[in-house]
Amino acid sequence: MKLRTLLLITLLGLFSLNLHASFFGNLFEKSTQDIQITQEDPIIEEEVVYEEEVISADDYIDSVEEPTDIEVFSDTEDNNKAFDENEVYTDEDGDENPFVTAQSIFLSYIDKPEKIYLSQHATVKVKAIVTHENINAIQSIFLNQKNITILNENSPWKKISGNSYENSYILKAFSTSATLPDIKITATLEHGKTQSETLNSYQPTIVALREDKEFCLVLSRDLTLQSHHEKKYDEKSNIVVMEINASYANLEDFHIPYAIRDGIDEIKYSGNDQTIYYFAIIPNDIKVFKFKYFDLVSNKYNIVSFPIVLQDSSVSTQTDLNPEESRFALYKAIALIVLAFIVFLFYLKSRKLYLLILALSIGVFVFYIRMPISKITLQKDVKLRILPTNNSTVFYKTEDAIQADILLEKDGYIKVLLPNKKIGWIDEDLTKN
């Protein structure tokens, strides 16, 4: 009985152990199968999850309520900067869009000289591509320049094609250490919005030319002496007046080093062309007037010269001689006096009144041209000009109040003769005695 009971217990224990082994074996096998599935096909599982979560860009943007702390940078390194985080940018429909990038202006140099001479009118050409369609205005601001000036800083931008614009700026350097400017371009869009971009400067080689007593300080692609006149100025000097044309030149700097006094009476501009009226008072022992300029095409000095041939003239300009010293004026006065005397003799013979009136008229005219019209008192620091024009060179200032002779009145100016024999033009609105 005991033996039978022991066998039964043993069989039940074996059966129970088999059931536990089968259960844990199946459980282990299932767990292993799950891991293997994940490892065998991870790509498919990732694709399924990815496809379930994909949304459109528009849906994503619409889901963003109030984006903050967004910094957008342009993708160029040299000429572009981060846009202003306080500025609201718009998309092509005019709606505010914080995701519009700052770079909508692309700047570049079309032409930039690598070598510039001191005082040369050097031209740099700039191109701007503005991606916006409707541009109301484009303006330029020049920053960080040193010892250099922009002669046409208000030059307008020209639309070339599509969104492309071009401009040319004329630069003039005053030192070999000059620094060219950065050029900031601002485009005004519709609704008053603006976009800006800056074109960084480059550094050319700046060269100073050798100067001597004949170099007139002008650099030009083409210079032409149109006309010249030479006259006696006083006992020790002559005056030379020239009309000069040039292109791409700094004619405003024209100067003859050996002149006693010189200046530019008038300067005219026409695009890249210039015209000046220049005078120089030189010692009368100089028989050949000579100067040289630097030719930018050939990169060498060209010499201009002509002989000094004095002319007598009674034309009323500063180049006239003193009427009291002019032989021509004297001969003219003598001839008129003789004519008046002959007319008077005819009057004595015929006793016709008109002949007497004619003779007296000739006499009065002779007196008029030989004597100053009147006197004028000039106060201290009154400016005497070389010609009767507002832009004419001031060559003398009165040191004290003095009395001068009036020689002529013309175009709002009075030609006067000072006690020191200087002749010049003053404004007509001065009080006469």
VOPAGU-2260 file (C-alpha; in pm, 1 decimal, decimal comma):
REM VOPAGU-2260
SITE   aa  ch    i         X         Y         Z
SITE  MET   A    0       0,0       0,0       0,0
SITE  LYS   A    1     275,5     233,9      83,6
SITE  LEU   A    2     464,6     134,0    -228,4
SITE  ARG   A    3     162,5     204,9    -447,8
SITE  THR   A    4     115,0     545,6    -292,3
SITE  LEU   A    5     482,7     634,1    -348,2
SITE  LEU   A    6     468,4     539,4    -717,8
SITE  LEU   A    7     155,9     749,5    -769,3
SITE  ILE   A    8     319,1    1054,1    -611,4
SITE  THR   A    9     628,8    1002,1    -827,1
SITE  LEU   A   10     424,2     987,0   -1150,3
SITE  LEU   A   11     228,8    1300,8   -1056,6
SITE  GLY   A   12     554,8    1490,6    -989,7
SITE  LEU   A   13     700,7    1390,4   -1324,8
SITE  PHE   A   14     385,1    1496,3   -1506,1
SITE  SER   A   15     378,2    1828,4   -1327,5
SITE  LEU   A   16     744,8    1892,4   -1412,7
SITE  ASN   A   17     677,6    1822,8   -1781,9
SITE  LEU   A   18     390,6    2071,4   -1786,8
SITE  HIS   A   19     608,6    2344,1   -1635,7
SITE  ALA   A   20     888,5    2276,9   -1886,3
SITE  SER   A   21     644,8    2291,1   -2178,1
SITE  PHE   A   22     493,1    2618,2   -2051,9
SITE  PHE   A   23     822,1    2796,7   -1995,5
SITE  GLY   A   24     960,9    2653,8   -2320,5
SITE  ASN   A   25     672,9    2795,5   -2521,5
SITE  LEU   A   26     700,7    3127,8   -2339,9
SITE  PHE   A   27    1075,5    3152,5   -2410,8
SITE  GLU   A   28    1023,5    3051,2   -2773,8
SITE  LYS   A   29     755,3    3321,4   -2824,9
SITE  SER   A   30     974,6    3593,3   -2670,9
SITE  THR   A   31    1261,9    3490,6   -2892,9
SITE  GLN   A   32    1037,7    3499,6   -3198,4
SITE  ASP   A   33     925,7    3858,0   -3115,2
SITE  ILE   A   34    1282,8    3981,8   -3088,0
SITE  GLN   A   35    1378,7    3815,9   -3410,7
SITE  ILE   A   36    1092,6    3978,8   -3598,8
SITE  THR   A   37    1199,5    4320,4   -3477,5
SITE  GLN   A   38    1554,0    4252,9   -3577,7
SITE  GLU   A   39    1476,8    4092,3   -3909,3
SITE  ASP   A   40    1270,5    4371,7   -4059,1
SITE  PRO   A   41    1343,1    4700,0   -3879,2
SITE  ILE   A   42    1323,4    4902,2   -4203,2
SITE  ILE   A   43     969,6    4798,1   -4276,2
SITE  GLU   A   44     865,2    4879,3   -3925,5
SITE  GLU   A   45    1033,2    5221,4   -3946,2
SITE  GLU   A   46     870,8    5293,5   -4281,8
SITE  VAL   A   47     529,8    5209,8   -4144,0
SITE  VAL   A   48     578,4    5440,7   -3847,2
SITE  TYR   A   49     729,0    5717,8   -4067,6
SITE  GLU   A   50     446,9    5707,1   -4320,1
SITE  GLU   A   51     191,2    5728,8   -4046,4
SITE  GLU   A   52     347,3    6051,9   -3908,0
SITE  VAL   A   53     431,2    6245,0   -4231,4
SITE  ILE   A   54     250,1    6582,4   -4268,0
SITE  SER   A   55     274,8    6851,4   -4536,6
SITE  ALA   A   56     490,0    7163,8   -4496,1
SITE  ASP   A   57     181,1    7383,8   -4511,6
SITE  ASP   A   58      13,6    7181,5   -4234,3
SITE  TYR   A   59     329,3    7212,7   -4027,0
SITE  ILE   A   60     354,0    7590,3   -4074,7
SITE  ASP   A   61     -17,8    7628,5   -3995,5
SITE  SER   A   62      31,1    7431,0   -3677,6
SITE  VAL   A   63     291,5    7682,5   -3555,6
SITE  GLU   A   64     116,2    7946,6   -3348,4
SITE  GLU   A   65     375,4    8202,2   -3241,8
SITE  PRO   A   66     734,2    8110,3   -3328,9
SITE  THR   A   67     989,5    8293,1   -3118,2
SITE  ASP   A   68    1366,6    8344,3   -3109,4
SITE  ILE   A   69    1412,8    8266,5   -3477,5
SITE  GLU   A   70    1746,6    8363,3   -3632,1
SITE  VAL   A   71    1780,6    8339,8   -4006,9
SITE  PHE   A   72    2119,1    8393,3   -4170,1
SITE  SER   A   73    2202,6    8438,8   -4535,2
SITE  ASP   A   74    2407,2    8169,2   -4699,1
SITE  THR   A   75    2688,3    8389,3   -4827,4
SITE  GLU   A   76    2997,5    8467,0   -4624,1
SITE  ASP   A   77    3131,7    8799,4   -4746,6
SITE  ASN   A   78    2853,0    9039,5   -4833,6
SITE  ASN   A   79    2547,1    8920,7   -4641,0
SITE  LYS   A   80    2447,8    8950,4   -4276,2
SITE  ALA   A   81    2168,5    8836,3   -4045,5
SITE  PHE   A   82    1843,4    9017,5   -4093,1
SITE  ASP   A   83    1696,5    9248,7   -3831,5
SITE  GLU   A   84    1499,3    9038,0   -3583,1
SITE  ASN   A   85    1275,3    9337,7   -3513,7
SITE  GLU   A   86    1178,4    9382,4   -3876,7
SITE  VAL   A   87     867,9    9211,2   -4013,5
SITE  TYR   A   88     920,4    9042,9   -4348,9
SITE  THR   A   89     644,1    8963,9   -4595,2
SITE  ASP   A   90     592,0    8691,3   -4849,4
SITE  GLU   A   91     499,4    8749,1   -5211,5
SITE  ASP   A   92     131,7    8793,2   -5116,2
SITE  GLY   A   93     215,7    9070,5   -4872,7
SITE  ASP   A   94     136,8    8864,6   -4564,4
SITE  GLU   A   95     366,9    8869,5   -4266,0
SITE  ASN   A   96     589,4    8564,1   -4267,3
SITE  PRO   A   97     866,4    8516,4   -4010,0
SITE  PHE   A   98    1023,1    8242,2   -4221,6
SITE  VAL   A   99    1111,0    8473,0   -4514,2
SITE  THR   A  100    1491,6    8496,6   -4523,6
SITE  ALA   A  101    1669,0    8831,8   -4507,3
SITE  GLN   A  102    1868,9    8792,9   -4825,4
SITE  SER   A  103    1667,2    8932,1   -5111,2
SITE  ILE   A  104    1941,9    9162,0   -5245,2
SITE  PHE   A  105    2253,6    9012,9   -5404,7
SITE  LEU   A  106    2543,3    9254,5   -5464,1
SITE  SER   A  107    2861,9    9223,9   -5666,6
SITE  TYR   A  108    3128,5    9430,5   -5844,2
SITE  ILE   A  109    3109,9    9434,2   -6223,1
SITE  ASP   A  110    3423,1    9643,2   -6267,8
SITE  LYS   A  111    3671,9    9741,7   -5999,6
SITE  PRO   A  112    4017,4    9887,5   -6074,5
SITE  GLU   A  113    4297,4    9712,0   -5891,4
SITE  LYS   A  114    4523,5   10019,5   -5916,9
SITE  ILE   A  115    4417,5   10378,3   -5849,6
SITE  TYR   A  116    4628,9   10693,8   -5875,8
SITE  LEU   A  117    4600,9   10975,3   -5626,3
SITE  SER   A  118    4339,2   11233,2   -5737,5
SITE  GLN   A  119    4226,8   11010,2   -6025,1
SITE  HIS   A  120    3855,5   10986,5   -6104,0
SITE  ALA   A  121    3837,1   10608,0   -6061,8
SITE  THR   A  122    3514,0   10430,1   -6152,9
SITE  VAL   A  123    3372,0   10122,2   -5981,4
SITE  LYS   A  124    3068,4    9951,8   -6131,0
SITE  VAL   A  125    2824,9    9767,6   -5904,8
SITE  LYS   A  126    2542,5    9522,5   -5974,7
SITE  ALA   A  127    2238,7    9451,1   -5756,8
SITE  ILE   A  128    1988,4    9169,0   -5804,5
SITE  VAL   A  129    1669,7    9232,1   -5606,2
SITE  THR   A  130    1440,3    8930,4   -5585,9
SITE  HIS   A  131    1128,2    9137,2   -5517,3
SITE  GLU   A  132     921,0    9229,1   -5818,8
SITE  ASN   A  133     790,5    9570,1   -5719,0
SITE  ILE   A  134    1070,5    9812,3   -5622,9
SITE  ASN   A  135     980,3   10172,9   -5552,3
SITE  ALA   A  136    1335,5   10301,5   -5498,6
SITE  ILE   A  137    1694,9   10193,3   -5443,7
SITE  GLN   A  138    1933,7   10407,6   -5242,2
SITE  SER   A  139    2304,6   10382,0   -5161,0
SITE  ILE   A  140    2490,2   10478,6   -4844,6
SITE  PHE   A  141    2870,3   10475,1   -4821,6
SITE  LEU   A  142    3030,5   10359,0   -4498,6
SITE  ASN   A  143    3377,3   10338,5   -4343,4
SITE  GLN   A  144    3568,6   10519,5   -4619,2
SITE  LYS   A  145    3894,2   10694,5   -4531,4
SITE  ASN   A  146    4076,0   10970,6   -4725,6
SITE  ILE   A  147    3848,3   10918,2   -5022,2
SITE  THR   A  148    3542,2   11093,3   -5160,5
SITE  ILE   A  149    3255,1   10977,2   -5379,6
SITE  LEU   A  150    3200,0   11239,1   -5647,1
SITE  ASN   A  151    2855,5   11114,9   -5757,5
SITE  GLU   A  152    2712,7   10959,2   -5443,5
SITE  ASN   A  153    2355,7   11037,7   -5559,3
SITE  SER   A  154    2397,9   10854,6   -5889,7
SITE  PRO   A  155    2064,2   10679,8   -5969,8
SITE  TRP   A  156    2038,3   10303,2   -6014,6
SITE  LYS   A  157    1949,4   10183,7   -6364,1
SITE  LYS   A  158    1734,4    9878,5   -6426,8
SITE  ILE   A  159    1910,5    9657,2   -6679,1
SITE  SER   A  160    1673,6    9361,3   -6709,0
SITE  GLY   A  161    1433,3    9173,3   -6486,6
SITE  ASN   A  162    1548,7    9216,1   -6127,8
SITE  SER   A  163    1897,6    9333,2   -6222,9
SITE  TYR   A  164    2018,5    9689,5   -6150,5
SITE  GLU   A  165    2353,8    9860,9   -6209,0
SITE  ASN   A  166    2531,7   10175,4   -6093,5
SITE  SER   A  167    2872,6   10338,4   -6139,4
SITE  TYR   A  168    3045,7   10544,2   -5873,2
SITE  ILE   A  169    3339,6   10781,0   -5922,1
SITE  LEU   A  170    3594,0   10771,6   -5640,5
SITE  LYS   A  171    3880,5   11009,4   -5570,1
SITE  ALA   A  172    4157,9   10915,4   -5326,6
SITE  PHE   A  173    4362,2   11175,1   -5139,1
SITE  SER   A  174    4613,9   10945,9   -4969,4
SITE  THR   A  175    4794,9   10622,2   -5045,8
SITE  SER   A  176    4643,3   10486,7   -4723,8
SITE  ALA   A  177    4288,7   10559,8   -4840,9
SITE  THR   A  178    4018,6   10300,2   -4775,2
SITE  LEU   A  179    3732,7   10243,0   -5015,5
SITE  PRO   A  180    3380,0   10250,7   -4870,7
SITE  ASP   A  181    3139,4    9969,7   -4797,4
SITE  ILE   A  182    2825,3   10025,0   -5004,6
SITE  LYS   A  183    2494,4    9970,6   -4826,1
SITE  ILE   A  184    2201,9    9925,5   -5063,1
SITE  THR   A  185    1845,8    9977,7   -4940,4
SITE  ALA   A  186    1549,2    9880,4   -5157,8
SITE  THR   A  187    1209,5   10030,2   -5077,0
SITE  LEU   A  188     932,2    9781,8   -5147,9
SITE  GLU   A  189     556,8    9813,1   -5160,7
SITE  HIS   A  190     377,4    9917,7   -4843,6
SITE  GLY   A  191     690,3   10105,4   -4733,7
SITE  LYS   A  192     885,9    9793,8   -4641,6
SITE  THR   A  193    1262,0    9806,7   -4692,3
SITE  GLN   A  194    1536,8    9551,8   -4748,8
SITE  SER   A  195    1908,9    9627,0   -4708,9
SITE  GLU   A  196    2234,3    9458,1   -4795,3
SITE  THR   A  197    2596,7    9572,0   -4779,1
SITE  LEU   A  198    2868,9    9517,1   -5036,9
SITE  ASN   A  199    3200,1    9503,1   -4856,8
SITE  SER   A  200    3483,6    9712,7   -4995,6
SITE  TYR   A  201    3801,6    9585,6   -5151,5
SITE  GLN   A  202    4146,6    9739,4   -5125,3
SITE  PRO   A  203    4317,9    9843,9   -5449,8
SITE  THR   A  204    4677,4    9960,1   -5481,0
SITE  ILE   A  205    4690,0   10340,1   -5454,4
SITE  VAL   A  206    4981,5   10505,2   -5635,2
SITE  ALA   A  207    5118,3   10860,7   -5603,7
SITE  LEU   A  208    5257,7   11008,5   -5924,6
SITE  ARG   A  209    5587,6   11191,2   -5941,9
SITE  GLU   A  210    5538,0   11567,8   -5946,2
SITE  ASP   A  211    5755,4   11838,3   -6100,2
SITE  LYS   A  212    5724,3   12203,4   -6201,4
SITE  GLU   A  213    5544,0   12119,2   -6526,9
SITE  PHE   A  214    5295,6   11858,8   -6403,2
SITE  CYS   A  215    4948,3   12017,8   -6389,9
SITE  LEU   A  216    4815,2   11749,4   -6146,2
SITE  VAL   A  217    4560,8   11621,8   -6399,5
SITE  LEU   A  218    4508,4   11256,7   -6494,7
SITE  SER   A  219    4291,3   11201,9   -6800,0
SITE  ARG   A  220    4202,4   10957,6   -7074,2
SITE  ASP   A  221    4191,1   11240,1   -7323,3
SITE  LEU   A  222    4285,6   11608,6   -7284,9
SITE  THR   A  223    4253,4   11877,7   -7551,1
SITE  LEU   A  224    4359,1   12241,2   -7541,2
SITE  GLN   A  225    4071,5   12412,5   -7721,4
SITE  SER   A  226    4202,9   12770,3   -7720,6
SITE  HIS   A  227    4447,5   13001,2   -7546,1
SITE  HIS   A  228    4514,1   13376,2   -7522,6
SITE  GLU   A  229    4815,9   13558,8   -7383,2
SITE  LYS   A  230    4829,0   13924,8   -7281,3
SITE  LYS   A  231    5040,7   14159,5   -7078,5
SITE  TYR   A  232    4929,7   14173,0   -6717,0
SITE  ASP   A  233    5178,1   14423,9   -6573,4
SITE  GLU   A  234    5538,1   14529,5   -6623,9
SITE  LYS   A  235    5677,1   14199,9   -6490,7
SITE  SER   A  236    5417,7   13940,5   -6585,3
SITE  ASN   A  237    5181,5   13814,7   -6852,2
SITE  ILE   A  238    4845,9   13640,9   -6820,8
SITE  VAL   A  239    4748,6   13323,1   -7005,9
SITE  VAL   A  240    4386,0   13214,8   -7042,1
SITE  MET   A  241    4302,2   12863,3   -7167,0
SITE  GLU   A  242    3993,9   12658,3   -7248,9
SITE  ILE   A  243    4061,9   12288,2   -7183,5
SITE  ASN   A  244    3845,2   11981,1   -7246,3
SITE  ALA   A  245    3909,2   11636,8   -7096,3
SITE  SER   A  246    3731,6   11307,6   -7027,7
SITE  TYR   A  247    3751,5   11096,8   -6710,5
SITE  ALA   A  248    3975,0   11368,4   -6569,3
SITE  ASN   A  249    4024,4   11567,7   -6250,5
SITE  LEU   A  250    4035,0   11903,8   -6426,6
SITE  GLU   A  251    3921,4   12070,5   -6104,9
SITE  ASP   A  252    4281,6   12020,5   -5979,7
SITE  PHE   A  253    4448,5   12188,8   -6278,9
SITE  HIS   A  254    4743,9   12391,8   -6152,2
SITE  ILE   A  255    5069,2   12520,6   -6301,0
SITE  PRO   A  256    5340,0   12511,7   -6030,0
SITE  TYR   A  257    5548,4   12791,5   -6182,2
SITE  ALA   A  258    5256,8   13037,3   -6207,7
SITE  ILE   A  259    5267,2   13347,5   -5989,0
SITE  ARG   A  260    4891,6   13315,2   -5948,3
SITE  ASP   A  261    4640,2   13092,5   -6122,2
SITE  GLY   A  262    4288,0   12961,0   -6092,2
SITE  ILE   A  263    3981,6   12813,6   -6259,8
SITE  ASP   A  264    3717,2   13070,4   -6350,4
SITE  GLU   A  265    3455,5   12823,2   -6467,8
SITE  ILE   A  266    3410,3   12448,4   -6487,0
SITE  LYS   A  267    3143,0   12261,0   -6682,5
SITE  TYR   A  268    3041,0   11894,6   -6658,8
SITE  SER   A  269    2879,5   11676,8   -6923,0
SITE  GLY   A  270    2874,6   11312,8   -6818,8
SITE  ASN   A  271    3236,0   11201,7   -6796,0
SITE  ASP   A  272    3356,1   11508,6   -6989,6
SITE  GLN   A  273    3475,1   11834,6   -6835,3
SITE  THR   A  274    3557,3   12183,2   -6963,0
SITE  ILE   A  275    3747,0   12449,4   -6767,8
SITE  TYR   A  276    3844,4   12810,8   -6827,0
SITE  TYR   A  277    4179,3   12854,6   -6658,6
SITE  PHE   A  278    4407,4   13154,5   -6611,2
SITE  ALA   A  279    4770,0   13179,9   -6502,9
SITE  ILE   A  280    4982,6   13484,4   -6436,9
SITE  ILE   A  281    5341,1   13398,7   -6523,3
SITE  PRO   A  282    5675,9   13587,7   -6532,3
SITE  ASN   A  283    5722,1   13772,2   -6860,8
SITE  ASP   A  284    6058,3   13605,5   -6921,2
SITE  ILE   A  285    5878,8   13276,4   -6998,9
SITE  LYS   A  286    5850,4   13259,3   -7375,8
SITE  VAL   A  287    5692,1   12912,5   -7406,6
SITE  PHE   A  288    5397,4   12804,4   -7193,8
SITE  LYS   A  289    5428,8   12434,2   -7115,1
SITE  PHE   A  290    5252,2   12177,8   -6897,7
SITE  LYS   A  291    5212,5   11802,8   -6889,0
SITE  TYR   A  292    4934,9   11570,7   -6776,7
SITE  PHE   A  293    4923,9   11196,0   -6708,7
SITE  ASP   A  294    4751,3   10992,9   -6978,5
SITE  LEU   A  295    4554,8   10703,8   -6825,1
SITE  VAL   A  296    4543,7   10511,5   -7153,3
SITE  SER   A  297    4916,0   10505,4   -7228,3
SITE  ASN   A  298    5021,0   10538,1   -6859,8
SITE  LYS   A  299    5270,4   10810,0   -6940,2
SITE  TYR   A  300    5304,5   11189,2   -6932,2
SITE  ASN   A  301    5196,2   11393,6   -7232,4
SITE  ILE   A  302    5332,3   11746,4   -7287,8
SITE  VAL   A  303    5127,8   12042,6   -7413,7
SITE  SER   A  304    5309,5   12364,2   -7512,1
SITE  PHE   A  305    5267,8   12683,5   -7715,2
SITE  PRO   A  306    5467,2   13008,5   -7758,5
SITE  ILE   A  307    5369,6   13322,8   -7569,0
SITE  VAL   A  308    5238,1   13572,8   -7826,5
SITE  LEU   A  309    5102,6   13884,5   -7661,2
SITE  GLN   A  310    4782,0   14033,3   -7798,1
SITE  ASP   A  311    4646,9   14389,3   -7771,8
SITE  SER   A  312    4275,0   14416,0   -7715,0
SITE  SER   A  313    4023,1   14649,5   -7559,5
SITE  VAL   A  314    3781,5   14371,7   -7468,9
SITE  SER   A  315    3659,8   14436,9   -7116,3
SITE  THR   A  316    3792,7   14147,1   -6910,8
SITE  GLN   A  317    4058,5   14107,7   -6647,2
SITE  THR   A  318    4302,0   14023,3   -6925,1
SITE  ASP   A  319    4278,8   14382,4   -7052,6
SITE  LEU   A  320    4561,4   14620,3   -6991,9
SITE  ASN   A  321    4506,2   14930,5   -6782,9
SITE  PRO   A  322    4327,8   15170,2   -7024,0
SITE  GLU   A  323    4569,1   15448,4   -6925,4
SITE  GLU   A  324    4857,8   15231,0   -7042,6
SITE  SER   A  325    4700,5   15086,5   -7356,2
SITE  ARG   A  326    4850,8   15217,9   -7676,8
SITE  PHE   A  327    4554,6   15092,0   -7872,6
SITE  ALA   A  328    4312,3   15293,1   -7657,8
SITE  LEU   A  329    4535,5   15596,6   -7695,0
SITE  TYR   A  330    4546,2   15569,1   -8075,2
SITE  LYS   A  331    4168,4   15526,9   -8084,9
SITE  ALA   A  332    4118,9   15840,1   -7873,4
SITE  ILE   A  333    4353,4   16043,7   -8095,9
SITE  ALA   A  334    4169,9   15927,6   -8407,8
SITE  LEU   A  335    3834,7   16027,1   -8261,1
SITE  ILE   A  336    3965,6   16370,0   -8158,9
SITE  VAL   A  337    4090,7   16430,5   -8513,8
SITE  LEU   A  338    3753,6   16321,5   -8648,9
SITE  ALA   A  339    3570,3   16557,3   -8413,6
SITE  PHE   A  340    3796,4   16844,7   -8520,3
SITE  ILE   A  341    3729,0   16779,7   -8891,6
SITE  VAL   A  342    3354,1   16767,8   -8829,1
SITE  PHE   A  343    3378,5   17094,9   -8638,3
SITE  LEU   A  344    3559,8   17256,7   -8936,1
SITE  PHE   A  345    3274,1   17147,6   -9163,7
SITE  TYR   A  346    3032,3   17307,2   -8918,3
SITE  LEU   A  347    3222,1   17637,5   -8931,3
SITE  LYS   A  348    3199,1   17633,0   -9308,6
SITE  SER   A  349    2834,5   17529,0   -9347,5
SITE  ARG   A  350    2691,3   17645,7   -9017,4
SITE  LYS   A  351    2472,4   17334,4   -9004,2
SITE  LEU   A  352    2367,4   17251,0   -8648,5
SITE  TYR   A  353    2381,2   16871,1   -8678,1
SITE  LEU   A  354    2753,9   16891,0   -8759,0
SITE  LEU   A  355    2815,2   17077,5   -8435,0
SITE  ILE   A  356    2612,6   16821,0   -8241,5
SITE  LEU   A  357    2812,4   16538,4   -8404,6
SITE  ALA   A  358    3145,5   16701,9   -8322,1
SITE  LEU   A  359    3042,0   16754,7   -7958,9
SITE  SER   A  360    2916,4   16396,0   -7932,4
SITE  ILE   A  361    3249,8   16258,3   -8052,3
SITE  GLY   A  362    3429,8   16475,5   -7799,0
SITE  VAL   A  363    3209,5   16355,3   -7512,5
SITE  PHE   A  364    3264,4   15993,8   -7618,2
SITE  VAL   A  365    3642,4   16042,9   -7617,5
SITE  PHE   A  366    3622,1   16188,8   -7270,2
SITE  TYR   A  367    3404,1   15894,0   -7163,3
SITE  ILE   A  368    3642,8   15623,2   -7279,4
SITE  ARG   A  369    3951,3   15801,5   -7147,1
SITE  MET   A  370    3823,8   15886,9   -6799,8
SITE  PRO   A  371    3680,5   15662,2   -6530,9
SITE  ILE   A  372    3304,1   15679,1   -6510,5
SITE  SER   A  373    3306,9   15746,9   -6138,3
SITE  LYS   A  374    3466,3   15663,3   -5809,0
SITE  ILE   A  375    3364,5   15395,4   -5562,0
SITE  THR   A  376    3466,0   15336,3   -5202,4
SITE  LEU   A  377    3551,7   14974,9   -5124,3
SITE  GLN   A  378    3538,1   14857,4   -4766,8
SITE  LYS   A  379    3786,7   14616,9   -4608,6
SITE  ASP   A  380    3788,1   14254,4   -4737,9
SITE  VAL   A  381    3607,0   14331,2   -5064,4
SITE  LYS   A  382    3678,3   14046,7   -5306,8
SITE  LEU   A  383    3814,1   14115,9   -5653,9
SITE  ARG   A  384    3742,3   13847,8   -5912,4
SITE  ILE   A  385    3932,2   13766,9   -6226,6
SITE  LEU   A  386    3617,3   13766,9   -6446,3
SITE  PRO   A  387    3261,0   13901,2   -6407,9
SITE  THR   A  388    3110,2   13567,5   -6304,9
SITE  ASN   A  389    3001,8   13427,3   -5970,7
SITE  ASN   A  390    3233,8   13125,9   -5999,9
SITE  SER   A  391    3535,2   13332,0   -6102,8
SITE  THR   A  392    3850,6   13313,4   -5896,1
SITE  VAL   A  393    3898,9   13564,2   -5615,7
SITE  PHE   A  394    4257,9   13685,5   -5654,4
SITE  TYR   A  395    4265,1   13979,2   -5415,4
SITE  LYS   A  396    4097,4   14120,3   -5104,7
SITE  THR   A  397    4118,4   14483,4   -5000,3
SITE  GLU   A  398    4314,8   14525,4   -4679,0
SITE  ASP   A  399    4155,1   14857,0   -4583,4
SITE  ALA   A  400    3877,8   15086,5   -4703,4
SITE  ILE   A  401    4001,0   15243,5   -5027,6
SITE  GLN   A  402    3868,2   15445,1   -5318,6
SITE  ALA   A  403    3878,6   15286,0   -5665,1
SITE  ASP   A  404    3805,6   15395,5   -6021,7
SITE  ILE   A  405    3513,0   15236,9   -6202,7
SITE  LEU   A  406    3620,9   15121,6   -6547,7
SITE  LEU   A  407    3318,0   14928,0   -6666,5
SITE  GLU   A  408    2983,6   14780,3   -6560,4
SITE  LYS   A  409    2873,3   14445,6   -6701,3
SITE  ASP   A  410    2625,1   14169,9   -6607,7
SITE  GLY   A  411    2584,2   14284,3   -6249,9
SITE  TYR   A  412    2956,0   14337,4   -6189,7
SITE  ILE   A  413    3179,7   14644,0   -6181,2
SITE  LYS   A  414    3534,1   14650,9   -6311,9
SITE  VAL   A  415    3751,2   14864,0   -6083,6
SITE  LEU   A  416    4105,3   14994,4   -6081,7
SITE  LEU   A  417    4265,5   15003,9   -5736,2
SITE  PRO   A  418    4534,0   15255,4   -5630,8
SITE  ASN   A  419    4788,4   14971,5   -5638,7
SITE  LYS   A  420    4704,3   14925,5   -6012,7
SITE  LYS   A  421    4521,8   14595,1   -5959,5
SITE  ILE   A  422    4217,0   14550,6   -6180,8
SITE  GLY   A  423    3927,6   14320,8   -6091,9
SITE  TRP   A  424    3552,3   14270,3   -6084,7
SITE  ILE   A  425    3328,7   14329,6   -5782,5
SITE  ASP   A  426    2955,0   14290,7   -5721,7
SITE  GLU   A  427    2751,3   14578,7   -5858,4
SITE  ASP   A  428    2539,8   14621,9   -5543,3
SITE  LEU   A  429    2817,7   14817,1   -5369,2
SITE  THR   A  430    2740,5   15183,8   -5295,0
SITE  LYS   A  431    2884,9   15439,5   -5535,6
SITE  ASN   A  432    3009,9   15782,2   -5436,5
